[in-house]
Amino acid sequence: MNKTSLYKGCLEPIVLKLLDDNGRMYGYEITQKVKEATAGELNITEGALYPLLHRLEAEGILEVEMEHIGNRVRKYYSLTKSGKKEKSKAVLELENFKNTLQLLLNPKLA
């Protein structure tokens, strides 16, 4: 099985948790932070990240702040008030999912 498909459903809670921990971040920064934190195990592509960021912005979970860096405009993403609630819910759901998998993979440890 391709591990990318395993991570796909976990991307939203990962991004929400990172933004909660770091305040505001831009897209490339998010990809690098995940890569660094997972010792290169998880590489988030732009094709996966930006549609998620745009959807979360449209849903009011993220707010965007534009900043000029040299001759470029950088979009910084941060959680809204409802985004902080959504982060807590998403992380809890991911934790419950992990615990359920633990029951199946290591029933003696559960």
C-alpha positions in Angstrom: 0.0 0.0 0.0 1.2 3.5 -0.8 1.8 5.4 2.4 0.7 8.6 0.7 -2.9 7.4 0.6 -2.7 6.6 4.3 -1.6 10.2 5.1 -4.2 11.8 2.8 -7.0 11.7 5.3 -4.8 13.0 8.1 -3.7 16.2 6.2 -6.4 18.5 7.6 -5.7 17.8 11.3 -2.0 18.0 10.7 -2.3 21.5 9.1 -4.7 22.7 11.7 -2.4 21.6 14.5 0.6 23.2 12.9 -1.2 26.5 12.5 -2.4 26.3 16.1 1.1 25.6 17.4 2.8 28.3 15.2 0.2 31.1 14.9 0.5 31.8 11.2 2.4 30.1 8.4 2.7 30.3 4.6 2.2 27.2 2.4 5.8 26.3 1.7 6.6 26.8 5.4 3.9 24.2 6.3 5.3 21.7 3.8 8.8 22.1 5.2 7.7 22.0 8.9 5.9 18.6 8.2 8.9 17.2 6.3 11.3 18.3 9.1 9.0 17.0 11.9 8.7 13.6 10.3 12.3 13.3 9.3 11.3 13.3 5.6 8.7 10.6 6.0 5.8 12.8 5.0 6.1 15.2 2.1 3.1 17.3 1.5 2.7 18.3 -2.2 1.4 21.7 -3.3 -1.3 19.8 -5.1 -2.6 18.4 -1.8 -1.9 21.4 0.4 -3.3 24.4 -1.5 -6.7 23.0 -2.3 -7.1 22.2 1.4 -6.0 25.7 2.5 -8.4 27.3 0.0 -11.3 25.1 1.2 -10.6 25.8 4.9 -10.4 29.5 4.1 -13.8 29.3 2.2 -15.3 27.5 5.2 -14.1 30.3 7.6 -11.7 28.0 9.4 -8.6 29.9 8.2 -8.0 33.6 7.6 -5.4 34.8 5.1 -3.0 37.8 5.5 -1.0 39.0 2.5 2.5 40.3 3.1 4.9 41.7 0.5 8.3 40.0 0.8 10.6 41.8 -1.7 8.8 41.7 -5.0 6.6 38.8 -4.1 3.3 38.5 -2.1 3.2 35.8 0.5 -0.1 34.4 1.9 0.0 33.7 5.6 -2.7 31.4 7.0 -3.9 31.4 10.6 -6.8 29.8 12.4 -10.0 31.8 13.0 -11.9 31.4 16.3 -14.0 28.6 14.7 -10.8 27.2 13.2 -9.4 26.7 16.7 -12.6 24.7 17.6 -12.3 22.7 14.4 -8.6 21.9 15.2 -9.6 20.5 18.5 -12.3 18.4 16.9 -10.0 17.2 14.1 -7.2 16.2 16.4 -9.6 14.3 18.7 -11.0 12.4 15.7 -7.5 11.6 14.5 -6.6 10.4 18.0 -9.7 8.2 18.1 -8.8 6.8 14.7 -5.3 6.0 15.8 -6.6 4.2 18.9 -9.0 2.2 16.8 -6.2 1.1 14.5 -4.2 0.2 17.6 -7.0 -2.2 18.6 -6.7 -3.9 15.3 -3.0 -4.0 14.9 -2.0 -4.8 18.5 -5.0 -6.1 20.3 -3.0 -7.3 23.3 -1.7 -3.7 23.9 -5.1 -2.1 23.8 
